[in-house]
Amino acid sequence: MRHGSIPGARGRVRPLTLLGDPVLHARCAEVTDFGPELSRLVEDLFATMYAAEGVGLAANQVGESLRVFVYDCPDDEDVRHLGHVVNPRLVTTDGVTLRGPEGCLSLPGVEAGTERYDHAVVEGFTAQGDPVTIDGTGFFARCLQHETDHLEGHVYADHVTGWRKRRLMRQVAKSSWHR
């Protein structure tokens, strides 16, 4: 991603990991090697996210159990946020709790009203090992919480309860991708 190149331009599109795969339900390992393989993974994550028309993608969604995610997501003021985070920690969630439609590339074609805070701060590192702090509001805060959840072994469906959960699971059961 040097010299102003487009993220993912040199990456390869990988198959997405779908709900039910154990890698989505286990905490991902900390990244310890900030070498060229990590940079390739970040490029692949961007390429896969763009191919699937998503706004964020965690490494375990392509079968890699590592604490890495990428994003290209607007906030509620339509400001674009583009980047990646390695070994992220969700350090702040606050503000108003909003229930909004949430989907996931690992649960294609379904969504459910999911409660998230409208402000989130994530700290971590770039693929080169430089510290980074990402502050998000609105839809971008939702994205940061969603992707950080993935790395903890959770999907948004884990936050859904009651009739919304039952409806979501019926949609999953009827989907063409569900095993």
Secondary structure as a PSIPRED ss2 file (coil, helix, strand):
# PSIPRED VFORMAT (PSIPRED V4.0)

   1 M C   1.000  0.000  0.000
   2 R C   1.000  0.000  0.000
   3 H C   1.000  0.000  0.000
   4 G C   1.000  0.000  0.000
   5 S C   1.000  0.000  0.000
   6 I C   1.000  0.000  0.000
   7 P C   1.000  0.000  0.000
   8 G C   1.000  0.000  0.000
   9 A C   1.000  0.000  0.000
  10 R C   1.000  0.000  0.000
  11 G C   1.000  0.000  0.000
  12 R C   1.000  0.000  0.000
  13 V C   1.000  0.000  0.000
  14 R C   1.000  0.000  0.000
  15 P C   1.000  0.000  0.000
  16 L C   1.000  0.000  0.000
  17 T C   1.000  0.000  0.000
  18 L C   1.000  0.000  0.000
  19 L C   1.000  0.000  0.000
  20 G C   1.000  0.000  0.000
  21 D C   1.000  0.000  0.000
  22 P H   0.000  1.000  0.000
  23 V H   0.000  1.000  0.000
  24 L H   0.000  1.000  0.000
  25 H H   0.000  1.000  0.000
  26 A C   1.000  0.000  0.000
  27 R C   1.000  0.000  0.000
  28 C C   1.000  0.000  0.000
  29 A E   0.000  0.000  1.000
  30 E C   1.000  0.000  0.000
  31 V C   1.000  0.000  0.000
  32 T C   1.000  0.000  0.000
  33 D C   1.000  0.000  0.000
  34 F C   1.000  0.000  0.000
  35 G C   1.000  0.000  0.000
  36 P H   0.000  1.000  0.000
  37 E H   0.000  1.000  0.000
  38 L H   0.000  1.000  0.000
  39 S H   0.000  1.000  0.000
  40 R H   0.000  1.000  0.000
  41 L H   0.000  1.000  0.000
  42 V H   0.000  1.000  0.000
  43 E H   0.000  1.000  0.000
  44 D H   0.000  1.000  0.000
  45 L H   0.000  1.000  0.000
  46 F H   0.000  1.000  0.000
  47 A H   0.000  1.000  0.000
  48 T H   0.000  1.000  0.000
  49 M H   0.000  1.000  0.000
  50 Y H   0.000  1.000  0.000
  51 A H   0.000  1.000  0.000
  52 A C   1.000  0.000  0.000
  53 E C   1.000  0.000  0.000
  54 G C   1.000  0.000  0.000
  55 V C   1.000  0.000  0.000
  56 G E   0.000  0.000  1.000
  57 L E   0.000  0.000  1.000
  58 A E   0.000  0.000  1.000
  59 A H   0.000  1.000  0.000
  60 N H   0.000  1.000  0.000
  61 Q H   0.000  1.000  0.000
  62 V H   0.000  1.000  0.000
  63 G C   1.000  0.000  0.000
  64 E C   1.000  0.000  0.000
  65 S C   1.000  0.000  0.000
  66 L E   0.000  0.000  1.000
  67 R C   1.000  0.000  0.000
  68 V E   0.000  0.000  1.000
  69 F E   0.000  0.000  1.000
  70 V E   0.000  0.000  1.000
  71 Y E   0.000  0.000  1.000
  72 D E   0.000  0.000  1.000
  73 C E   0.000  0.000  1.000
  74 P E   0.000  0.000  1.000
  75 D C   1.000  0.000  0.000
  76 D C   1.000  0.000  0.000
  77 E C   1.000  0.000  0.000
  78 D C   1.000  0.000  0.000
  79 V C   1.000  0.000  0.000
  80 R E   0.000  0.000  1.000
  81 H E   0.000  0.000  1.000
  82 L E   0.000  0.000  1.000
  83 G E   0.000  0.000  1.000
  84 H E   0.000  0.000  1.000
  85 V E   0.000  0.000  1.000
  86 V E   0.000  0.000  1.000
  87 N E   0.000  0.000  1.000
  88 P E   0.000  0.000  1.000
  89 R E   0.000  0.000  1.000
  90 L E   0.000  0.000  1.000
  91 V E   0.000  0.000  1.000
  92 T E   0.000  0.000  1.000
  93 T E   0.000  0.000  1.000
  94 D E   0.000  0.000  1.000
  95 G E   0.000  0.000  1.000
  96 V E   0.000  0.000  1.000
  97 T E   0.000  0.000  1.000
  98 L E   0.000  0.000  1.000
  99 R E   0.000  0.000  1.000
 100 G E   0.000  0.000  1.000
 101 P E   0.000  0.000  1.000
 102 E E   0.000  0.000  1.000
 103 G E   0.000  0.000  1.000
 104 C C   1.000  0.000  0.000
 105 L C   1.000  0.000  0.000
 106 S C   1.000  0.000  0.000
 107 L C   1.000  0.000  0.000
 108 P C   1.000  0.000  0.000
 109 G C   1.000  0.000  0.000
 110 V C   1.000  0.000  0.000
 111 E E   0.000  0.000  1.000
 112 A E   0.000  0.000  1.000
 113 G E   0.000  0.000  1.000
 114 T E   0.000  0.000  1.000
 115 E E   0.000  0.000  1.000
 116 R E   0.000  0.000  1.000
 117 Y E   0.000  0.000  1.000
 118 D E   0.000  0.000  1.000
 119 H E   0.000  0.000  1.000
 120 A E   0.000  0.000  1.000
 121 V E   0.000  0.000  1.000
 122 V E   0.000  0.000  1.000
 123 E E   0.000  0.000  1.000
 124 G E   0.000  0.000  1.000
 125 F E   0.000  0.000  1.000
 126 T C   1.000  0.000  0.000
 127 A C   1.000  0.000  0.000
 128 Q C   1.000  0.000  0.000
 129 G C   1.000  0.000  0.000
 130 D C   1.000  0.000  0.000
 131 P E   0.000  0.000  1.000
 132 V E   0.000  0.000  1.000
 133 T E   0.000  0.000  1.000
 134 I E   0.000  0.000  1.000
 135 D E   0.000  0.000  1.000
 136 G E   0.000  0.000  1.000
 137 T E   0.000  0.000  1.000
 138 G H   0.000  1.000  0.000
 139 F H   0.000  1.000  0.000
 140 F H   0.000  1.000  0.000
 141 A H   0.000  1.000  0.000
 142 R H   0.000  1.000  0.000
 143 C H   0.000  1.000  0.000
 144 L H   0.000  1.000  0.000
 145 Q H   0.000  1.000  0.000
 146 H H   0.000  1.000  0.000
 147 E H   0.000  1.000  0.000
 148 T H   0.000  1.000  0.000
 149 D H   0.000  1.000  0.000
 150 H H   0.000  1.000  0.000
 151 L H   0.000  1.000  0.000
 152 E C   1.000  0.000  0.000
 153 G C   1.000  0.000  0.000
 154 H C   1.000  0.000  0.000
 155 V C   1.000  0.000  0.000
 156 Y H   0.000  1.000  0.000
 157 A H   0.000  1.000  0.000
 158 D H   0.000  1.000  0.000
 159 H H   0.000  1.000  0.000
 160 V C   1.000  0.000  0.000
 161 T C   1.000  0.000  0.000
 162 G H   0.000  1.000  0.000
 163 W H   0.000  1.000  0.000
 164 R H   0.000  1.000  0.000
 165 K H   0.000  1.000  0.000
 166 R H   0.000  1.000  0.000
 167 R H   0.000  1.000  0.000
 168 L H   0.000  1.000  0.000
 169 M H   0.000  1.000  0.000
 170 R H   0.000  1.000  0.000
 171 Q H   0.000  1.000  0.000
 172 V H   0.000  1.000  0.000
 173 A H   0.000  1.000  0.000
 174 K H   0.000  1.000  0.000
 175 S C   1.000  0.000  0.000
 176 S C   1.000  0.000  0.000
 177 W C   1.000  0.000  0.000
 178 H C   1.000  0.000  0.000
 179 R C   1.000  0.000  0.000
